[in-house]
């Protein structure tokens, strides 16, 4: 459609800042530019001059316009002249499209859209060029999409809407495309928007208003309203005659011929068709010549069949020529698309390889940094542990040396303490190897805290005993037998205390060893009821042996249907003994509080629960405070006074049940009412 072509042409001519007079460029200017071109070398001035001449020829000699434009394009690419590319891409795309080579026109338009996608004003020109190419290709829907893209751009970016020519062109092209798609009502809506926009354009008003009326006329033709169409088409015809624009005048005359044919005014139909035909043939405009020939063939069909046949043959010959050209364009377009796809695939492949290479380097660097960090951390931690162990070793050796100096008895006790300390170091190593605690520092601190008190007592009593030995020697020399005996009695008490605290330290180490040592026992079928009953009695008699005032009511509720289960009996008995002893301790402590009506009671229950056996040890002591419930299974945590508990019993029991037998252990307690420890062992 010639009107759409000129729409785009006016847009890019305005952008090039070439003096585009609708009535034609003066021959004087053209001659001057061509003379200058003959003297110019291959530089940017030559590119600019080539572009100006190509634009001037665009309305009179399309072939020459393309020839000059191609030279400007190639030279711009060779010199990497960005401004030259910006000026020539749009006009050359335009010329290719109107000459029927829409594939090349579309290729250049899409290149311009990509190059200038960030320059919204220039981008509008290339959207117009793409619209033109899509129209010539016959892809009216795609052309319409480009129109709406332009219209959306004006709405979203008011800063570029000051140029009404862009908006005017988009409305006009949209109207023509709706006509092609047989949506006449939509076509007229956009045609009148085009007229409204044209009336706001201050320069070359005759042009823009004329084009708008032409668009309205085409819309009325689509609605089969020839009278309304003719009125608007005459305004366009008058405008084109005033401005001496032969290309568009021919197209308008063809529309007038169609309108006259619909109205039945055959003389006017013949006049406008013949005028358009002669002008198009003279200028080499194949499309207009073909369309006018078809109308003339229809006109002469009844009155002069020979002429009708002449025009019909001419129409068919041009149509065949354009069809061949269209096929060539399609092949070129497909080849161009294939080249673009291959280039895009190569680009993606290169990007992917670069990304993989970059990621590999980053991963390698990160790995090196991580390894370096791990090595540094390991070395520092190793040094800290070695320093701490060396410090402990020095302290222990110093304490041992002091104890050796206290005499034979003290030497024996010191030997026991040395053994204890050696066991402590062995236990530390075992705890580290088995990873039973998360931090060696925390474990060492706990052990040191627990063993420090008996060591302090041993040291203190050793020092006092040494002083008393000195006093004893003096009293012996003085012959004070009674004083010697008194001092000896005191020494005996001191030695008993040293022995007591040595045993205390040994007990702590023994408990710690039991807690850290992995059981090597073998699981065997075990009667849980018998085991629980046995250790309930053993625990009771053991406590009675130490305190014959201890009394407690013992209740048992054993499930007689309980099957034997695969457990390590030594380990389970250790757990039962620990929990029962704790229950006895709890009720004994509450009994000491002097509550008259209080009756100490410990209950042991067993029951089969589905695929598990449940064992509960319940007491009516003081219970476990809520604040420490979460801590009671931690190593070395105890609520007993110093010397009465190591804090390892519940921790060891927890490990035996959960880690050794895959079961669970938890406590239900109410302050002042008692506690119940519940064990679950899978069958």
ZAMAR-180808 format. One line per field, with one value per residue (C-alpha): chain; x, y, z; residue number from 1. Coordinates in steps of 0.2 Angstrom, whole numbers. Layout:
% ZAMAR-180808
c = (A, ...) .
u = (X, ...) .
v = (Y, ...) .
w = (Z, ...) .
k = (NUM, ...) .
***
This chain:
% ZAMAR-180808
c = (A, A, A, A, A, A, A, A, A, A, A, A, A, A, A, A, A, A, A, A, A, A, A, A, A, A, A, A, A, A, A, A, A, A, A, A, A, A, A, A, A, A, A, A, A, A, A, A, A, A, A, A, A, A, A, A, A, A, A, A, A, A, A, A, A, A, A, A, A, A, A, A, A, A, A, A, A, A, A, A, A, A, A, A, A, A, A, A, A, A, A, A, A, A, A, A, A, A, A, A, A, A, A, A, A, A, A, A, A, A, A, A, A, A, A, A, A, A, A, A, A, A, A, A, A, A, A, A, A, A, A, A, A, A, A, A, A, A, A, A, A, A, A, A, A, A, A, A, A, A, A, A, A, A, A, A, A, A, A, A, A, A, A, A, A, A, A, A, A, A, A, A, A, A, A, A, A, A, A, A, A, A, A, A, A, A, A, A, A, A, A, A, A, A, A, A, A, A, A, A, A, A, A, A, A, A, A, A, A, A, A, A, A, A, A, A, A, A, A, A, A, A, A, A, A, A, A, A, A, A, A, A, A, A, A, A, A, A, A, A, A, A, A, A, A, A, A, A, A, A, A, A, A, A, A, A, A, A, A, A, A, A, A, A, A, A, A, A, A, A, A, A, A, A, A, A, A, A, A, A, A, A, A, A, A, A, A, A, A, A, A, A, A, A, A, A, A, A, A, A, A, A, A, A, A, A, A, A, A, A, A, A, A, A, A, A, A, A, A, A, A, A, A, A, A, A, A, A, A, A, A, A, A, A, A, A, A, A, A, A, A, A, A, A, A, A, A, A, A, A, A, A, A, A, A, A, A, A, A, A, A, A, A, A, A, A, A, A, A, A, A, A, A, A, A, A, A, A, A, A, A, A, A, A, A, A, A, A, A, A, A, A, A, A, A, A, A, A, A, A, A, A, A, A, A, A, A, A, A, A, A, A, A, A, A, A, A, A, A, A, A, A, A, A, A, A, A, A, A, A, A, A, A, A, A, A, A, A, A, A, A, A, A, A, A, A, A, A, A, A, A, A, A, A, A, A, A, A, A, A, A, A, A, A, A, A, A, A, A, A, A, A, A, A, A, A, A, A, A, A, A, A, A, A, A, A, A, A, A, A, A, A, A, A, A, A, A, A, A, A, A, A, A, A, A, A, A, A, A, A, A, A, A, A, A, A, A, A, A, A, A, A, A, A, A, A, A, A, A, A, A, A, A, A, A, A, A, A, A, A, A, A, A, A, A, A, A, A, A, A, A, A, A, A, A, A, A, A, A, A, A, A, A, A, A, A, A, A, A, A, A, A, A, A, A, A, A, A, A, A, A, A, A, A, A, A, A, A, A, A, A, A, A, A, A, A, A, A, A, A, A, A, A, A, A, A, A, A, A, A, A, A, A, A, A, A, A, A, A, A, A, A, A, A, A, A, A, A, A, A, A, A, A, A, A, A, A, A, A, A, A, A, A, A, A, A, A, A, A, A, A, A, A, A, A, A, A, A, A, A, A, A, A, A, A, A, A, A, A, A, A, A, A, A, A, A, A, A, A, A, A, A, A) .
u = (0, 8, 1, 9, 25, 25, 20, 36, 46, 41, 46, 64, 67, 62, 75, 88, 86, 86, 76, 61, 49, 33, 33, 50, 68, 75, 86, 99, 101, 102, 115, 125, 126, 130, 144, 151, 150, 161, 175, 174, 185, 178, 176, 161, 157, 155, 143, 133, 131, 127, 113, 106, 105, 97, 83, 80, 79, 67, 52, 58, 70, 69, 83, 95, 90, 94, 111, 117, 110, 119, 136, 133, 129, 144, 156, 148, 151, 169, 173, 163, 154, 139, 131, 131, 123, 110, 105, 105, 98, 80, 79, 87, 75, 61, 67, 69, 52, 43, 53, 46, 62, 53, 65, 80, 70, 64, 82, 88, 73, 76, 94, 90, 77, 91, 104, 93, 82, 88, 84, 65, 64, 75, 67, 50, 57, 63, 47, 39, 51, 47, 28, 31, 41, 28, 15, 24, 27, 8, 9, -4, -6, 12, 12, -3, 7, 21, 8, 2, 20, 23, 6, 10, 28, 20, 8, 22, 35, 27, 44, 44, 26, 30, 33, 15, 22, 26, 9, 0, 10, 5, -13, -13, -4, -16, -31, -24, -20, -38, -44, -33, -40, -58, -62, -68, -76, -59, -51, -61, -58, -40, -42, -51, -37, -25, -34, -35, -16, -13, -22, -10, 6, 12, 23, 18, 0, -7, 3, -2, -21, -22, -15, -27, -42, -36, -35, -53, -58, -51, -60, -77, -73, -71, -88, -95, -99, -92, -100, -91, -75, -75, -77, -61, -51, -53, -46, -31, -30, -30, -16, -5, -8, -3, 13, 18, 19, 16, 18, 4, -6, -7, -13, -26, -32, -34, -44, -55, -57, -63, -75, -82, -84, -94, -105, -107, -99, -89, -82, -74, -68, -60, -52, -44, -38, -30, -22, -14, -9, 0, 9, 14, 20, 30, 38, 40, 29, 24, 11, 1, 2, -4, -19, -24, -23, -35, -48, -46, -48, -64, -69, -66, -73, -90, -86, -69, -64, -47, -42, -48, -38, -22, -24, -28, -12, -2, -9, -5, 13, 16, 8, 19, 34, 30, 26, 43, 51, 41, 47, 65, 61, 54, 70, 81, 71, 72, 91, 93, 83, 93, 109, 103, 98, 115, 124, 113, 117, 135, 134, 124, 137, 152, 143, 139, 157, 163, 151, 156, 175, 171, 161, 175, 188, 177, 173, 192, 196, 183, 189, 207, 201, 190, 205, 216, 204, 202, 220, 222, 208, 215, 232, 226, 215, 228, 240, 227, 224, 242, 245, 230, 236, 254, 248, 237, 252, 263, 250, 247, 266, 268, 254, 261, 278, 270, 261, 277, 285, 272, 279, 275, 257, 255, 266, 254, 240, 249, 252, 234, 231, 244, 234, 218, 226, 232, 215, 208, 220, 215, 196, 199, 206, 192, 179, 187, 188, 170, 163, 152, 153, 153, 168, 184, 186, 168, 172, 189, 182, 168, 181, 193, 178, 173, 190, 197, 188, 195, 212, 211, 206, 221, 233, 226, 227, 244, 251, 243, 250, 267, 267, 260, 274, 286, 277, 277, 296, 298, 286, 295, 312, 304, 296, 278, 270, 252, 255, 263, 248, 236, 246, 246, 227, 225, 237, 226, 211, 219, 225, 207, 201, 214, 209, 190, 194, 205, 191, 180, 191, 193, 174, 172, 185, 176, 159, 167, 175, 159, 150, 162, 166, 156, 149, 156, 143, 132, 113, 104, 86, 82, 68, 65, 53, 66, 80, 70, 64, 82, 90, 76, 80, 99, 97, 86, 98, 113, 106, 100, 118, 124, 109, 99, 86, 81, 64, 53, 38, 42, 28, 30, 17, 25, 16, 16, 14, 30, 41, 60, 69, 86, 96, 113, 108, 123, 120, 101, 104, 116, 102, 89, 101, 105, 86, 81, 95, 90, 72, 77, 88, 74, 61, 75, 78, 60, 58, 72, 61, 50, 33, 24, 11, 24, 27, 42, 36, 45, 35, 42, 31, 33, 20, 20, 15, 13, 30, 40, 42, 39, 48, 44, 52, 41, 44, 35, 50, 52, 52, 63, 61, 55, 70, 82, 72, 82, 99, 97, 103, 119, 136, 142, 125, 119, 108, 116, 128, 147, 153, 136, 135, 146, 132, 136, 122, 108, 119, 126, 108, 103, 117, 113, 95, 95, 112, 115, 97, 88, 75, 70, 70, 60, 54, 38, 39, 29, 38, 34, 24, 38, 46, 43, 57, 50, 60, 55, 64, 59, 55) .
v = (0, 16, 27, 16, 17, 36, 36, 27, 38, 54, 48, 43, 59, 70, 60, 62, 81, 81, 95, 84, 95, 86, 94, 87, 91, 104, 98, 111, 103, 86, 91, 100, 84, 73, 84, 84, 65, 63, 72, 64, 50, 35, 44, 49, 65, 53, 42, 57, 63, 46, 45, 62, 58, 41, 49, 62, 48, 37, 46, 46, 32, 17, 7, 21, 25, 7, 7, 23, 17, 0, 9, 20, 5, -5, 10, 14, -4, -4, 12, 7, 24, 23, 39, 33, 17, 26, 37, 24, 8, 15, 23, 8, -4, 7, 7, -12, -15, -3, -11, -29, -35, -35, -49, -37, -23, -33, -39, -20, -15, -28, -24, -6, -11, -21, -7, 7, -2, 11, 26, 27, 41, 32, 15, 22, 24, 6, -1, 9, 0, -17, -13, -9, -25, -36, -28, -32, -49, -51, -54, -41, -47, -45, -28, -24, -30, -18, -3, -7, -8, 9, 16, 8, 16, 33, 30, 23, 36, 53, 61, 55, 58, 76, 70, 67, 61, 44, 42, 48, 35, 21, 25, 26, 9, 1, 7, 0, -17, -18, -16, -30, -41, -36, -27, -11, -4, -4, 3, 18, 21, 22, 32, 46, 45, 47, 63, 70, 68, 75, 91, 94, 93, 111, 107, 101, 100, 97, 81, 74, 79, 72, 55, 54, 58, 45, 32, 37, 35, 17, 13, 18, 8, -7, -3, -2, 16, 24, 41, 44, 36, 48, 63, 59, 52, 68, 78, 66, 68, 87, 86, 75, 86, 101, 93, 84, 67, 55, 38, 42, 51, 35, 24, 37, 37, 18, 19, 33, 21, 7, 19, 25, 7, 3, 18, 14, 30, 21, 36, 42, 24, 24, 41, 38, 20, 26, 41, 29, 16, 28, 36, 20, 13, 28, 27, 9, 6, -12, -13, 2, -3, -20, -14, -1, -14, -25, -11, -6, -24, -25, -8, -14, -32, -28, -13, -18, -36, -34, -20, -29, -44, -33, -25, -42, -50, -35, -37, -56, -53, -41, -52, -66, -55, -50, -68, -73, -59, -63, -81, -75, -64, -78, -89, -75, -72, -90, -91, -75, -82, -98, -88, -78, -94, -102, -86, -86, -104, -101, -86, -96, -110, -98, -90, -107, -112, -96, -98, -116, -111, -96, -107, -120, -107, -101, -118, -122, -105, -108, -126, -120, -106, -119, -131, -117, -112, -130, -133, -116, -121, -138, -133, -119, -131, -144, -132, -126, -144, -148, -133, -137, -155, -149, -137, -151, -163, -150, -147, -165, -169, -154, -161, -179, -172, -164, -180, -190, -179, -183, -201, -219, -218, -202, -210, -224, -213, -202, -217, -221, -203, -204, -219, -210, -195, -207, -215, -197, -194, -211, -207, -190, -199, -211, -197, -188, -204, -209, -191, -193, -175, -160, -151, -158, -141, -143, -161, -157, -142, -154, -167, -155, -147, -164, -170, -153, -155, -171, -166, -150, -161, -173, -158, -149, -165, -169, -152, -153, -171, -165, -152, -164, -176, -162, -159, -177, -178, -164, -172, -188, -180, -171, -188, -182, -198, -192, -178, -191, -202, -188, -182, -200, -201, -185, -192, -207, -197, -187, -203, -209, -193, -194, -211, -206, -192, -203, -215, -201, -196, -215, -216, -201, -208, -225, -217, -207, -223, -232, -218, -216, -235, -243, -259, -275, -286, -298, -296, -311, -315, -308, -309, -290, -294, -305, -292, -278, -287, -293, -276, -268, -280, -277, -259, -259, -271, -261, -245, -253, -260, -241, -234, -246, -232, -232, -239, -238, -246, -255, -259, -270, -272, -284, -289, -308, -309, -300, -310, -311, -298, -296, -285, -284, -288, -281, -264, -264, -269, -254, -243, -251, -250, -232, -226, -236, -229, -212, -216, -222, -206, -195, -203, -203, -185, -181, -192, -182, -166, -172, -174, -185, -192, -196, -214, -216, -227, -233, -242, -252, -257, -266, -268, -273, -258, -264, -268, -262, -265, -251, -250, -237, -232, -221, -212, -200, -189, -171, -172, -164, -145, -140, -128, -143, -156, -153, -155, -171, -182, -171, -178, -172, -164, -168, -161, -171, -163, -164, -181, -190, -190, -189, -184, -198, -210, -203, -199, -217, -224, -212, -218, -237, -236, -224, -228, -246, -253, -241, -236, -221, -213, -199, -192, -186, -176, -164, -153, -159, -175, -186, -192, -206, -212, -222, -233, -240, -255, -262, -280) .
w = (0, -6, 7, 21, 11, 11, 29, 34, 21, 29, 47, 42, 31, 46, 56, 43, 44, 25, 17, 12, 2, -3, -20, -24, -22, -33, -48, -43, -26, -34, -47, -34, -23, -38, -43, -25, -24, -39, -30, -13, -7, 3, 19, 31, 19, 5, 16, 21, 3, -4, 9, 4, -14, -11, -1, -15, -28, -17, -25, -43, -46, -33, -42, -41, -23, -18, -28, -19, -2, -3, -7, 9, 19, 14, 16, 34, 39, 32, 41, 57, 55, 67, 62, 44, 48, 59, 44, 30, 37, 38, 20, 12, 21, 15, -3, -3, 4, -9, -23, -18, -10, 7, 14, 13, 19, 34, 38, 38, 49, 62, 63, 66, 79, 88, 86, 93, 105, 119, 108, 108, 95, 82, 87, 81, 63, 63, 69, 54, 42, 50, 48, 29, 26, 35, 25, 9, 15, 17, 36, 40, 58, 62, 54, 65, 80, 76, 75, 92, 99, 92, 100, 117, 116, 114, 129, 141, 136, 135, 132, 114, 110, 106, 88, 81, 64, 73, 80, 64, 55, 67, 67, 48, 45, 59, 49, 32, 41, 48, 30, 24, 38, 33, 50, 42, 58, 67, 51, 52, 71, 68, 52, 61, 75, 61, 55, 73, 74, 57, 61, 75, 64, 60, 45, 28, 34, 17, 16, 33, 32, 14, 19, 34, 22, 10, 25, 29, 11, 10, 26, 19, 3, 14, 21, 3, 5, -11, -9, 8, 1, -14, -4, 6, -8, -18, -4, -5, -24, -23, -10, -20, -36, -26, -19, -36, -28, -42, -33, -20, -33, -44, -29, -24, -42, -42, -26, -34, -49, -37, -29, -46, -51, -35, -38, -57, -64, -78, -87, -71, -67, -84, -82, -65, -69, -86, -78, -64, -77, -88, -74, -66, -83, -86, -68, -68, -53, -56, -42, -47, -65, -61, -51, -64, -78, -69, -67, -86, -91, -82, -89, -107, -104, -113, -124, -131, -128, -137, -125, -111, -115, -118, -100, -93, -101, -94, -77, -77, -83, -70, -57, -63, -61, -44, -39, -45, -35, -20, -20, -22, -6, 3, -1, 4, 20, 25, 22, 32, 46, 45, 46, 61, 70, 67, 73, 88, 92, 90, 101, 114, 113, 116, 130, 138, 136, 144, 158, 161, 161, 173, 185, 184, 189, 203, 210, 209, 218, 231, 234, 236, 248, 258, 259, 265, 278, 284, 285, 295, 306, 309, 313, 325, 334, 335, 342, 355, 360, 361, 372, 383, 385, 389, 402, 410, 409, 418, 431, 434, 435, 448, 459, 458, 463, 478, 483, 482, 495, 508, 513, 509, 511, 502, 488, 486, 485, 473, 462, 462, 457, 443, 437, 438, 428, 415, 414, 412, 397, 389, 392, 383, 368, 368, 369, 355, 344, 347, 345, 359, 363, 350, 358, 366, 375, 383, 388, 395, 405, 412, 417, 425, 435, 442, 447, 453, 470, 476, 470, 480, 495, 493, 491, 506, 517, 510, 515, 532, 535, 530, 543, 556, 553, 557, 573, 577, 575, 587, 600, 598, 602, 617, 623, 623, 619, 621, 609, 597, 598, 595, 580, 573, 576, 566, 552, 551, 549, 535, 526, 527, 520, 506, 503, 502, 490, 479, 478, 473, 459, 454, 454, 442, 430, 431, 427, 413, 405, 406, 397, 383, 380, 366, 372, 364, 372, 362, 361, 368, 372, 389, 401, 405, 420, 429, 425, 432, 447, 451, 450, 460, 474, 472, 473, 488, 498, 492, 499, 515, 518, 518, 528, 538, 541, 523, 520, 504, 497, 481, 469, 453, 439, 426, 410, 411, 392, 389, 377, 378, 368, 360, 371, 380, 397, 406, 398, 401, 419, 421, 415, 427, 442, 438, 436, 452, 462, 457, 462, 479, 481, 477, 489, 503, 501, 502, 517, 526, 524, 538, 530, 542, 530, 517, 512, 500, 485, 470, 456, 442, 427, 411, 397, 378, 367, 349, 342, 358, 376, 389, 405, 418, 435, 445, 461, 472, 477, 474, 455, 442, 440, 423, 420, 420, 411, 395, 404, 414, 400, 397, 403, 421, 424, 442, 455, 469, 481, 478, 481, 479, 460, 444, 432, 420, 425, 415, 401, 400, 401, 387, 376, 380, 376, 360, 352, 358, 356, 345, 358, 367, 385, 392, 409, 415, 430, 441, 454, 472, 466, 458, 442, 430, 418, 403, 392, 375, 368, 350, 349) .
k = (1, 2, 3, 4, 5, 6, 7, 8, 9, 10, 11, 12, 13, 14, 15, 16, 17, 18, 19, 20, 21, 22, 23, 24, 25, 26, 27, 28, 29, 30, 31, 32, 33, 34, 35, 36, 37, 38, 39, 40, 41, 42, 43, 44, 45, 46, 47, 48, 49, 50, 51, 52, 53, 54, 55, 56, 57, 58, 59, 60, 61, 62, 63, 64, 65, 66, 67, 68, 69, 70, 71, 72, 73, 74, 75, 76, 77, 78, 79, 80, 81, 82, 83, 84, 85, 86, 87, 88, 89, 90, 91, 92, 93, 94, 95, 96, 97, 98, 99, 100, 101, 102, 103, 104, 105, 106, 107, 108, 109, 110, 111, 112, 113, 114, 115, 116, 117, 118, 119, 120, 121, 122, 123, 124, 125, 126, 127, 128, 129, 130, 131, 132, 133, 134, 135, 136, 137, 138, 139, 140, 141, 142, 143, 144, 145, 146, 147, 148, 149, 150, 151, 152, 153, 154, 155, 156, 157, 158, 159, 160, 161, 162, 163, 164, 165, 166, 167, 168, 169, 170, 171, 172, 173, 174, 175, 176, 177, 178, 179, 180, 181, 182, 183, 184, 185, 186, 187, 188, 189, 190, 191, 192, 193, 194, 195, 196, 197, 198, 199, 200, 201, 202, 203, 204, 205, 206, 207, 208, 209, 210, 211, 212, 213, 214, 215, 216, 217, 218, 219, 220, 221, 222, 223, 224, 225, 226, 227, 228, 229, 230, 231, 232, 233, 234, 235, 236, 237, 238, 239, 240, 241, 242, 243, 244, 245, 246, 247, 248, 249, 250, 251, 252, 253, 254, 255, 256, 257, 258, 259, 260, 261, 262, 263, 264, 265, 266, 267, 268, 269, 270, 271, 272, 273, 274, 275, 276, 277, 278, 279, 280, 281, 282, 283, 284, 285, 286, 287, 288, 289, 290, 291, 292, 293, 294, 295, 296, 297, 298, 299, 300, 301, 302, 303, 304, 305, 306, 307, 308, 309, 310, 311, 312, 313, 314, 315, 316, 317, 318, 319, 320, 321, 322, 323, 324, 325, 326, 327, 328, 329, 330, 331, 332, 333, 334, 335, 336, 337, 338, 339, 340, 341, 342, 343, 344, 345, 346, 347, 348, 349, 350, 351, 352, 353, 354, 355, 356, 357, 358, 359, 360, 361, 362, 363, 364, 365, 366, 367, 368, 369, 370, 371, 372, 373, 374, 375, 376, 377, 378, 379, 380, 381, 382, 383, 384, 385, 386, 387, 388, 389, 390, 391, 392, 393, 394, 395, 396, 397, 398, 399, 400, 401, 402, 403, 404, 405, 406, 407, 408, 409, 410, 411, 412, 413, 414, 415, 416, 417, 418, 419, 420, 421, 422, 423, 424, 425, 426, 427, 428, 429, 430, 431, 432, 433, 434, 435, 436, 437, 438, 439, 440, 441, 442, 443, 444, 445, 446, 447, 448, 449, 450, 451, 452, 453, 454, 455, 456, 457, 458, 459, 460, 461, 462, 463, 464, 465, 466, 467, 468, 469, 470, 471, 472, 473, 474, 475, 476, 477, 478, 479, 480, 481, 482, 483, 484, 485, 486, 487, 488, 489, 490, 491, 492, 493, 494, 495, 496, 497, 498, 499, 500, 501, 502, 503, 504, 505, 506, 507, 508, 509, 510, 511, 512, 513, 514, 515, 516, 517, 518, 519, 520, 521, 522, 523, 524, 525, 526, 527, 528, 529, 530, 531, 532, 533, 534, 535, 536, 537, 538, 539, 540, 541, 542, 543, 544, 545, 546, 547, 548, 549, 550, 551, 552, 553, 554, 555, 556, 557, 558, 559, 560, 561, 562, 563, 564, 565, 566, 567, 568, 569, 570, 571, 572, 573, 574, 575, 576, 577, 578, 579, 580, 581, 582, 583, 584, 585, 586, 587, 588, 589, 590, 591, 592, 593, 594, 595, 596, 597, 598, 599, 600, 601, 602, 603, 604, 605, 606, 607, 608, 609, 610, 611, 612, 613, 614, 615, 616, 617, 618, 619, 620, 621, 622, 623, 624, 625, 626, 627, 628, 629, 630, 631, 632, 633, 634, 635, 636, 637, 638, 639, 640, 641, 642, 643, 644, 645, 646, 647, 648, 649, 650, 651, 652, 653, 654, 655, 656, 657, 658, 659, 660, 661, 662, 663, 664, 665, 666, 667, 668, 669, 670, 671, 672, 673, 674, 675, 676, 677, 678, 679, 680, 681, 682, 683) .
***
